Amino acid sequence: MPKEIVVLITAPSLREARSIGTRLVEEKLAACANIIPQGASVFLWQGKTRRERESLMVLKTQQACFDRLVKRVKSLHTYSVPEIIALPIIRGSKDYLRWIRQSTR
């Protein structure tokens, strides 16, 4: 199984996404946080269809960091149930994957 993963996290604002992404990189829980501002989300919440503007964080990290990353995101995030989804990196540049491992702990 790959050691490196991509983690997707949505936030209600660009400001919150930048704040969380910065903290995760500074704390070496993520090597990189790409932030895509102001997308449109449609989802079910408490039995109702919701339409909201959200920013998306695309983080690169290691599986070994995931549990600590989840705990930290929950402590920083304003949502009671934030989206935190990990996807395996099946293949990638050896240099880039090495950089992810060296940048996280």
C-alpha positions as a LaTeX table, in Angstrom:
\begin{tabular}{lrrr}
\hline
Residue & $x$ (\AA) & $y$ (\AA) & $z$ (\AA) \\
\hline
Met1 & 0.00 & 0.00 & 0.00 \\
Pro2 & 1.33 & 3.49 & $-0.83$ \\
Lys3 & 2.78 & 5.50 & 2.04 \\
Glu4 & 1.80 & 8.84 & 0.52 \\
Ile5 & $-1.79$ & 10.08 & 0.40 \\
Val6 & $-3.86$ & 13.03 & $-0.78$ \\
Val7 & $-6.32$ & 14.39 & 1.76 \\
Leu8 & $-9.37$ & 16.45 & 0.76 \\
Ile9 & $-10.85$ & 18.87 & 3.26 \\
Thr10 & $-13.54$ & 21.48 & 2.66 \\
Ala11 & $-13.91$ & 24.69 & 4.65 \\
Pro12 & $-16.65$ & 27.33 & 4.72 \\
Ser13 & $-14.28$ & 30.13 & 3.64 \\
Leu14 & $-10.98$ & 30.80 & 1.95 \\
Arg15 & $-9.72$ & 32.37 & 5.16 \\
Glu16 & $-10.41$ & 29.24 & 7.20 \\
Ala17 & $-8.90$ & 26.97 & 4.54 \\
Arg18 & $-5.72$ & 29.08 & 4.47 \\
Ser19 & $-5.50$ & 29.08 & 8.25 \\
Ile20 & $-5.93$ & 25.31 & 8.57 \\
Gly21 & $-3.66$ & 24.54 & 5.62 \\
Thr22 & $-0.92$ & 26.79 & 6.97 \\
Arg23 & $-1.07$ & 25.20 & 10.43 \\
Leu24 & $-0.93$ & 21.67 & 9.02 \\
Val25 & 2.13 & 22.49 & 6.89 \\
Glu26 & 3.88 & 24.34 & 9.72 \\
Glu27 & 3.25 & 21.41 & 12.08 \\
Lys28 & 4.58 & 18.99 & 9.42 \\
Leu29 & 1.30 & 17.08 & 9.22 \\
Ala30 & 1.14 & 17.95 & 5.50 \\
Ala31 & 3.90 & 18.70 & 3.00 \\
Cys32 & 1.66 & 20.92 & 0.91 \\
Ala33 & $-1.82$ & 22.43 & 1.01 \\
Asn34 & $-3.29$ & 23.50 & $-2.31$ \\
Ile35 & $-6.37$ & 25.65 & $-1.75$ \\
Ile36 & $-9.10$ & 25.99 & $-4.33$ \\
Pro37 & $-11.27$ & 28.96 & $-3.34$ \\
Gln38 & $-15.03$ & 29.22 & $-3.47$ \\
Gly39 & $-16.42$ & 26.13 & $-5.09$ \\
Ala40 & $-20.09$ & 25.25 & $-4.92$ \\
Ser41 & $-21.14$ & 22.27 & $-2.78$ \\
Val42 & $-24.48$ & 20.48 & $-2.74$ \\
Phe43 & $-24.97$ & 18.01 & 0.12 \\
Leu44 & $-27.43$ & 16.52 & 2.57 \\
Trp45 & $-27.16$ & 17.78 & 6.14 \\
Gln46 & $-29.61$ & 17.01 & 8.92 \\
Gly47 & $-32.17$ & 15.75 & 6.44 \\
Lys48 & $-32.08$ & 18.79 & 4.15 \\
Thr49 & $-30.38$ & 19.51 & 0.84 \\
Arg50 & $-27.88$ & 22.31 & 1.33 \\
Arg51 & $-26.10$ & 24.49 & $-1.20$ \\
Glu52 & $-23.05$ & 26.30 & 0.14 \\
Arg53 & $-19.88$ & 27.97 & $-1.04$ \\
Glu54 & $-16.82$ & 26.15 & 0.23 \\
Ser55 & $-13.08$ & 26.21 & $-0.30$ \\
Leu56 & $-11.28$ & 22.93 & $-0.94$ \\
Met57 & $-7.90$ & 21.98 & 0.50 \\
Val58 & $-5.88$ & 19.32 & $-1.32$ \\
Leu59 & $-3.17$ & 18.13 & 1.06 \\
Lys60 & $-0.25$ & 15.82 & 0.42 \\
Thr61 & 1.01 & 13.79 & 3.37 \\
Gln62 & 1.81 & 10.27 & 4.58 \\
Gln63 & $-0.58$ & 7.65 & 5.91 \\
Ala64 & 1.40 & 7.66 & 9.16 \\
Cys65 & 0.33 & 11.30 & 9.72 \\
Phe66 & $-3.36$ & 10.81 & 8.95 \\
Asp67 & $-4.75$ & 10.19 & 12.45 \\
Arg68 & $-2.88$ & 13.17 & 13.91 \\
Leu69 & $-3.94$ & 15.30 & 10.94 \\
Val70 & $-7.61$ & 14.40 & 11.51 \\
Lys71 & $-7.37$ & 15.27 & 15.20 \\
Arg72 & $-5.72$ & 18.61 & 14.42 \\
Val73 & $-8.23$ & 19.51 & 11.70 \\
Lys74 & $-11.12$ & 18.80 & 14.07 \\
Ser75 & $-9.55$ & 21.11 & 16.66 \\
Leu76 & $-9.19$ & 23.96 & 14.12 \\
His77 & $-12.30$ & 23.54 & 11.94 \\
Thr78 & $-15.61$ & 25.34 & 12.50 \\
Tyr79 & $-17.70$ & 22.46 & 11.11 \\
Ser80 & $-18.89$ & 19.86 & 13.62 \\
Val81 & $-18.31$ & 17.15 & 10.98 \\
Pro82 & $-15.62$ & 18.37 & 8.56 \\
Glu83 & $-14.92$ & 16.47 & 5.37 \\
Ile84 & $-11.57$ & 14.72 & 5.76 \\
Ile85 & $-11.03$ & 12.11 & 3.04 \\
Ala86 & $-7.76$ & 10.33 & 2.23 \\
Leu87 & $-6.94$ & 8.94 & $-1.21$ \\
Pro88 & $-3.86$ & 6.83 & $-1.98$ \\
Ile89 & $-1.24$ & 8.14 & $-4.35$ \\
Ile90 & $-0.88$ & 5.14 & $-6.64$ \\
Arg91 & 2.12 & 6.50 & $-8.55$ \\
Gly92 & 4.13 & 9.67 & $-8.60$ \\
Ser93 & 7.50 & 11.19 & $-9.29$ \\
Lys94 & 10.05 & 9.53 & $-6.99$ \\
Asp95 & 11.52 & 12.93 & $-6.16$ \\
Tyr96 & 8.13 & 14.40 & $-5.28$ \\
Leu97 & 7.10 & 11.43 & $-3.14$ \\
Arg98 & 10.46 & 11.60 & $-1.32$ \\
Trp99 & 9.82 & 15.30 & $-0.69$ \\
Ile100 & 6.42 & 14.49 & 0.87 \\
Arg101 & 8.08 & 11.96 & 3.21 \\
Gln102 & 10.88 & 14.37 & 4.11 \\
Ser103 & 8.46 & 17.25 & 4.75 \\
Thr104 & 6.15 & 15.39 & 7.12 \\
Arg105 & 6.61 & 13.54 & 10.36 \\
\hline
\end{tabular}
